[in-house]
Amino acid sequence: MSESETTTDSIMNESDSGRSNKHRARLLSKKRKYEAYLNLKKQVDSDKVEDTKKAKTDEESLETLAESLSDLRKAVRKSSNRHKERPVFYLDDRGKQAKWTWPAESGAETDDGKHVLYLHDIMSLLLVALKGRETPHLSKWCRLRKNQCISHITVLLVNGLSVENLASNPEWYPQLKSLFPFGGLLVTPASLYDAATEAEITQVPLTVNACVKLTVEYGSLHNAVSAGAAFDVFKLFVPMEESETKECDNKEEAIEEDNVSVASQNKDVLPRTMLLLNPVQMITEGYPLAKTQALGGYVFSREYYTHVHDRSPLYAVDCEMCLTSARQNELTRVTVVDEDENVVMDELVKPRNKIINYLTQYSGITKQMLDPVTTRIEDIQAMFRKFLPPDAILVGQSLNCDLHALKMIHPYVIDSSFIYNIHGIRHKKTKLKTLSSLFLGEEIQTGMDGHCSWEDSLAALRLVKLRLQKGLFFGDQVLERYKTKIMETARTAPIVKDLNEDSAAATVEAVSSPNVPKFQSGAKLGIMNQKKKARVHTKETLNRGLVSSVFAFMGKDSKKSSAIIGTKDRLSNFPLFMSKSTTLRQVKTNKEAVKATKAMIGQSFVTVTGLDGTSEGSAGLATRDWVKEVDAQVGEIVNACPDNALVMVLLEGALDVDTRVWEHAICFVKLTAPPEKRAALTS
């Protein structure tokens, strides 16, 4: 071999050796980085990774180094992807406004100026946890992502305790403070409006969209009711008469016949039942709905009611009031106008209490007008019961005030202040005078002698009729934002998405509108499901009095199960139909409830447990020893929950014995962390 050839080979060998050393250096650098990352993530503690600076890496071959690097890459990838398998929960603006934080010291006052959630809001979170984006009720105060990663749902209901007690005695709640260091959310107690917490948490008002989902699941709403997945809630509040209905073999033909009969009677393109307030909306809007202790002097507008439908008649109602010696506004005039704008009733009424202010500038009522009047409120109530049909729909502007003035309960109402929204904010309402001028082109309340109940009732009726003729999006800026999405969904999907912020009645703009032919064929309320070929009857679908349970939304064929645990008194507060969709387990004490709950956590997907916050339940006084024991029991249950579990602890509120005022409830929410992180948090 020549000298030149030898020199060339030597240079090539040195070059290969240099490249190999550089490659080794790069691999070693990557290996150190991966090992450092995994050590920081505490994923390889058991492997006792060696200090890379002291390791004898020079003796490792490139193949061995590449293999170990490949294993480290897999470990890093698995560690990095682990967060993708965890659900995510956070508050939005409304939730942040309702947030309550632990006081810096004992006895600190709570902030009563914050926004307060309703129990319906808590129930909506449960539905999102069960159904995700397919929920029939969107959560308006928080966001829950990746609900499919939730391993278990635990709900603890503790009566007799309130946020005021929590703020005054934080040292009584060491476990709650440790488990929920960032505080909770203020909630309106159910007892404030004579409801039961257990029912409010687990009972779901059925929207049109939810009815469609249950129809797909069970074949028809009748089957869903029979299976215990749905129940007619108005039976709980008002006397209902069951009307005999005949089953029609050809459902499609029945739907077409019904649509023809409706179209022949009026020019509505929107079913009037879609504008009805549902029971939850009526409660949150302050409507009298159930005869409770607080509404002891109220009467039903009818001896009995029948189910409402698209041909149920409209009656507009408006009342005028005066201030009496009872320091409340009492009825002095009532006007009722039927759908054809005929005056059915226009009566002056004399209150039994002495009038101290006629409020003439608002009511138009004077002393001279009422002096000769002998009609009392009982006479007006009797007139209503005489002329109102059993399926009548009452119409008015902020009709809750009129019904309270009449001391009357009626289940079917359309509120013109609710169905029109010009601000784009659902809870912000517009005056009747503004709505009439803007949409009807009619000026009302222009005089100096006060309002006229006939004029106001007629304006409210015309606004409702206009909305029925124009369609779902007309006059509602909230729905207008979602119009494109709703229309697209209706054309392409068999199930209409529920995008209304409050009423969740956003389904179709016009069931029979000739202006939207594609929309009509794809989203008519007689919807054919592509999988089960099931049709929903129009009347059945639009029954706004149906409710279901949160457990029914797990699906009848779901392998997931649920359980409710509590004493006999606690279980009796749940709706009777709840036993058809879940397991009820009766216990005698809190200790038994804790033991049963821990056992059920491993067997069921959802557990709802009732604990007594005082020795006498909701009627007792909170004592230090009892509360600390309950706090420890709550901690025991929460710590028994698996990783990625959704935990909700609700202190239901309490009645202040001195002021006789109901104190706020508070709800704590969290997703459980892995065991190693829990240990780090509690250490």
Phi, psi and omega in degrees: 000133183286162180296324180294320179295319180297317179298318180297315179297320180297318179296318179296318179296318178296323179294315178297319180297322179295316178297320180296318179295321178295320178297316178299318181297319179296317179297318179297320179298315178296320181298316180299318180296314179298317180295319179297319179298313181294324177296319178296323180280357179057038181261343185234030180300321183291336181278347179050065181299133183286155174296118186295337180287331182263350183291146180274073185283343182295332183276350181284139175281163178299322181296316179295318180296317179296322180295312180297325178294322178296319178295319179295321178301317179297318179296318179295318180297318180295319179294319181291328182275351184297325180294337179288343181266004181255139174291159182232131179231133175205159182271146170262192187299318181294321178294321179296327179289336179266001186288138176242132180248155181296137180292152181292332180214161181296140178088001179294144182282150176274159181268102182278357181273359182282165173290146181238134179276163172255161178297333175300326178294321178293319178298323181295327176294321177299318180295320178296322178296327181275320189246346182064229182289345180273008181297141176281347179229113180286143176279126186257006183233353181206173176230136177233113181258154177056049181299335180293346178270356179290129183271334183194154177235123178239127177239124179247123180251117183244113182273166175079358181238146184225171179292331178294319177294324179296316182289326181284330185226062182296336180290347177282347188238056182296323180291315179299317182293327178286320183282328182232067185295339183268004175094197183222203183231132179290136184225141174289125180292142182297328182295340180297329177241034172055042176242172178255133180303318182301319180288320182294327182283324189253350183263128186244116174296134183271118172276175176301316180298318179294324177298320178297317181297317180291326178296318177298320184287320187248355179098323176196163178292330177299317177295323179295319178295317180297326181277357179085008179276346179215155182208146179280102187293332182297339175296335179282337187251318186230156178289119181250138174256125181285120177268139181286128179240140179263134176285135179254130182294319181261092184296323182296320180293322180296321180296317181296319180296319181294319179297321179296317182293323177292314182297329181286341183269328182209178182257018181295138173253353179238127177301130183295336178294340180284346178263357179294144172284137176276170185304319181295318178297320179297320180292313182291334178273001176084024178279141172287124184233327182233145178281099181245182180299323180290336181247040185299327182269006182274154179233159174281147180287348178216158174291329178205165179231155172244169183293139180279153179209185187290345180254009177295137186287151178261139174226120179272137183232138173214140182235154172242145184230159173231156181274130183248178180294344176282003180060041175212156178282128181238153186298132175231343176205141177221136178232135177234130180238133181277182186296333178269012176069026172272140179282116180270325181210137173209093189233142169272146184228136179259121177292154178283330176279153181292133179279126179253346176206118182283349179050043187302324182296341178251317187272335185075007182266138177235167179297320180298327181290323186268343183306313182277357186283137177241355181291133178250169182298328178296327178292320179295318179299320179294323178296317178301313183296339183274319187258341183287130172293157183292344179245021184296143175252119178273138184237142177179170176266118186050058187295342179301323179294321180292319180293324175293322177295323178281348186052053188223145179249129176219131188278339187246109182222148170238122184257115182295334178286344182265323185276347174250135180214112183255358183260340185081007177241118190303320186272000179264121186253158183246145181296150179300322180300318180291316180298318180296318180291320186285317187257329181260342184069025181241132179266125179236168178056042183267343183280175180258003185260017178095178182282159175243120184296328177293316180296318182291318180294322179293320179295317179297319179297314181294325177295318179294315180297323178295318179296320179296327181277333185268335177113179189295321188273347185296126175075008182235101182291336178294311180288331182300328179296333183256009188302311182300316182293319180295315182297318180295318179297319182294328181283332189251336187248146178286340179244130185277134181286146182262104188241008177284134186296322185245301189283340182056032179260010183283102181229304181222146179281320182208111183296326182233027182288126179289348183278346183230071186296318181294318181296322182296316183286333183269337187229019176302148188297342169275077189274132176265120176283134185291335183271313186255356178055038182261139177250148180254126178290140186303311181298319184292317182295323187268012178289106185277002181266002182276143172231164176224184176248155179299331182289333180294338183277003170282347178094141183291334181262006182289143176280350179284143180237171182217162181209144173244129185235132179176176177287173181301318179294320180293317181295329181291343179280344177282148177305144184300325183286353182296331183294342180280342184242002179206173178263130177257129179234117184270135177230170183254331184225170176297322181299318178294323179295319179296314181298316180293322181293316179298325178288323183282339180301323180278349184252329185241158181277326180234130173233132176241119186237135176257128177240145177273119182282346176226170181292340180245024179072217184290341184269352185271175177260140181287130177240154186302309184296317182294316182295319179296325177293317178296320178300318178295323179293321176299315178298322180297318180290315182297319181289343178276350181287146180286173176300144178067026176271144174268121182243131177230124178243119184243115169274117197284355184097162182214158179270122177290120186291337181275309183271345184059034178247139180283127179275155186300146167273166178215140182240130175254135182228138175200160169255127184292144181267166174300156183307319183294327178285325177299318180298321180294325182287325185270347182281000000 
